[in-house]
Amino acid sequence: MIRILQVVTYMGRGGLESMIMNYYRHIDREKVQFDFLVHRQERAAFDDEIESLGGRIYRLPRLVPWSKSYLSALNHFFDKHPEYKVVHVHQDCLSSVILKAAAQHNVPVRVAHSHSANQDKNLKYPVKLWYKRFIPQYATNLFACGKDAGDWMFGGASYQIINNAIDVAAYTYDPTKRQEMRRQLGLENDFTIGHVGRFNQPKNHPFLIDIFAALLKKEPNAVLLLVGGGEGMSQIREKAQKLGIAEHVHFLGVRSDVADLMQAMNVFVFPSLYEGLPVTMVEAQAAGLPCIISDKVPPECILTEGLVDVMPLSASPETWAEKILAKRAIPRTDRRAEIAAHGFDITIEAVKLQEFYLEANK
């Protein structure tokens, strides 16, 4: 058995973390085992499952690339763990910091994996762009979740797309499960709009609230389910209160039953400012959910016929609301074959990644 070091910020319930766990659950762990180098001291949502599957979790301080104490801790880790021959880094622009240290410690296979097609334009943005330039220099292999993510992160260098594959069977539309979930959530008579995503800038929750407020004027029985956590949640709660729609907006927090929640929804709305290739869009389509996405979401995430409509972010909330209402009549059906045909069935894709690891470790 070989052990692969996955380097992440932490293993909470986010898109890239869910993608890693999907692969981890479906590889042959008698041949390939995952260990995790994380940059948080506190435990995260997937930690218990990782350890139950045989994975080890190592903890470093927060990734501050100019910090001598951080770089010392990183180098000490590689000094202490020469057994890792494959390091798979998921730190976006700052991946070059870990990749450089791995190269200096003679790790033969160093993978950089891009999960995003941009970064927040905050004070850290110029720093991240600087470190992004060095990723192809220190990586031996470049992976991306989609074309936009690869083109943006790797500056013209050649990369391989690793699909954000899912357990398609877990999301497949089930009318009995749908009825039960709607009963549990008290939604039997409600037109239910759904969104799954961390409360941060890229997901564009403020605009989503504006869209939903416009929708309520046309459909008073509408409910918005917001699944996810994050620092921006309180701001969105306040906005819903100010608009007088708070009783129609349900903040469900971080959940482990997203597949079941998607059964309860009528339309999935995803007005992101930018994305790599969102796992949640694959999941929503696997659940047979009609979807409305922004024109900033990569079109390669559209895997099904007739389920997904694209709307410009420049369009008004009222126009988005009309489009949502137009999608409500689409029947929910089994979409497993379409998802698998596009390479997003984890039972198939996990074997491919496993073979890469085994070949790379020779």
Buried (B, 14 or more C-beta within 10 A) or exposed (E): EBBBBBBBBBBBBBBBBBBBBBBBEBBEBEEBBBBBBBBBEEBBBBBEBBEEBBBBBEBBBEBBBEEEEBBEBBEEBBEEBEEBBBBBBBBBBBBBBBBBBBBEBEBEBBBBBBBBBBBBEEEEEEBBEEBBEBBBEBBBBBBBBBBBBBBBBBEEBEBEBBBBBBBBEBBBBBEEBBEBBBEEBEBEEBBBBBBBBBBBBBBBBBBBBBBBBBBBEEBEEBBBBBBBBBEBBEEBBEBBEEBEBBEBBBBBEBBEEBBBBBBBBBBBBBBBBBBBBBBBBBBBBBBBBBBBBBEBBBEBBBBBEEBBBBBEEEBEBBBBBBBBBEBBEBEBEEBBEBBBEBBBBBEBBBEEBBEBBBEBBE
